[in-house]
Amino acid sequence: MELTGLPEDYTQLFEGAVIHSNSWGSCQSEYTPRVGRIDQFLFEHPETVVLFAAANDADHLFLNEDGVIMRRGGDSLSNTARAKNVLTIGATGTARPGVPAGVDPERVASFSGKGEQASGRIKPDLVAPGQWVLAPRSRVCLDGLPTATVVEEAVLLAKTDLTHEQCVGLGLPERVGLPPLEGEYMFKSGTSMATPHVAGLAAVVRESFRRERGYRAPTAALVRAVLINGAVDLPDQDAGLREPLEKPVDCSGYPNVCEGWGRVDLEASLYPGGEAGLLQYVDRVPLGRTGDRRSLAAVFDSRGPAALTLVWTDPPPETLYNDLDLIVVAPNGARFLGNTFLAAQAASWPDPPAKDPRLNNNVVERVVIAAPQRGTYRIEVVAARLRRGPQPFALVASPARFLE
């Protein structure tokens, strides 16, 4: 939703926070100077994780210049959701008994804001359940008509200055057989519901590093990398939008502008193969100038596909300021380039390999190898272009063991 009374500089909201969840945004769908200041703030505060809802405008109806009713379709993110260093969260269905047919946790909600096909950047970053979620009700509603129906809309407005949708949402808990919960909750849908879920998971990831691994100051880049690394790729699907669309949407392939890098899965993120020790990471590793590289050696467990995720926090503008590459070399010499998924990463790539143009503007690079070989892999992070250094990065790999 769009809020009033916000400061000119949004970053004033983030001061002193380690994790900041934002279920608001502007319908102005572009990377504005205010959005650029968010990226600059996060570059200067590397431990701060900021999340923004992707907006609910993909199925928004409007009248175009020719008088034709259209839906927005693609490129329907809010402006704040375009910041490259935030986690932008879209919505899926929910596996809750009693919800209407078609609300499927394996599908991205049709309303969920979609990224721009031609931007070279994957947004949203992740998706999470955002339909039929129990949400708090305003106490103004509790003092008004806690079981109001649509018929009572005029009375509700007169007593509370809130609409039926604002006071009752999709319905109260008893609609699906839950206890009334003293009337303090109602069902709502939206990326605003999905985003706090992921903020909570980010807090768990950060606390896991602090308590279980003794790493007291994990960066936001590391938290983002862990959540993305364990995310689940959803089945190929259509966008669920009736045409005509202002901009097309393609929800097939991986990653895509509907699900991003997938639906969050905390267990897979923190305990790949059922073991915390199979999540390997490095953080705050600096690259000083163009051409610098850092190398690691790893072996991968046979219990799952090999997954590697590189994340860095980049200064503005909207395009990449500092560009890093992830390259993985298999025991047999085959090379896998980050964000090259078109050929299923099954062949040896030339040196240097060519980037997938769909994904050449990301601060996230991933390699996924369906059936890793036995033996030692070489992992390289290369400064393809540094306009200003040092540029630190975080890298996670699973299910893996790093070698000395």
Sequence and secondary structure as in RCSB ss.txt:
>XXXX:A:sequence
MELTGLPEDYTQLFEGAVIHSNSWGSCQSEYTPRVGRIDQFLFEHPETVVLFAAANDADHLFLNEDGVIMRRGGD
SLSNTARAKNVLTIGATGTARPGVPAGVDPERVASFSGKGEQASGRIKPDLVAPGQWVLAPRSRVCLDGLPTATV
VEEAVLLAKTDLTHEQCVGLGLPERVGLPPLEGEYMFKSGTSMATPHVAGLAAVVRESFRRERGYRAPTAALVRA
VLINGAVDLPDQDAGLREPLEKPVDCSGYPNVCEGWGRVDLEASLYPGGEAGLLQYVDRVPLGRTGDRRSLAAVF
DSRGPAALTLVWTDPPPETLYNDLDLIVVAPNGARFLGNTFLAAQAASWPDPPAKDPRLNNNVVERVVIAAPQRG
TYRIEVVAARLRRGPQPFALVASPARFLE
>XXXX:A:secstr
   SS  SSGGGGTTT SEEEE    S  S  HHHHHHHHHHHHSTT EEEEE  S TT EEE TTS EEEEESS
   SGGG TTSEEEEEE    TT  TT  TTSB TTS    GGGSS  S EEEE SSEEEE  HHHHTS TT  G
GGHHHHHHHHS  HHHHHTTB GGGGT   GGG EEEE SHHHHHHHHHHHHHHHHHHHHHHS  S   HHHHHH
HHHHT B          S EEE     SSSBTTTBT B  HHHHHSGGG GGG EEEEEEEE STT EEEEEEEE
 TTS EEEEEE    SSSS SEEEEEEEE TTS EEETT  TTTT S   SS    GGGTT SEEEEEESS  SS
 EEEEEEEEEESSS EEEEEEEESEEEE 
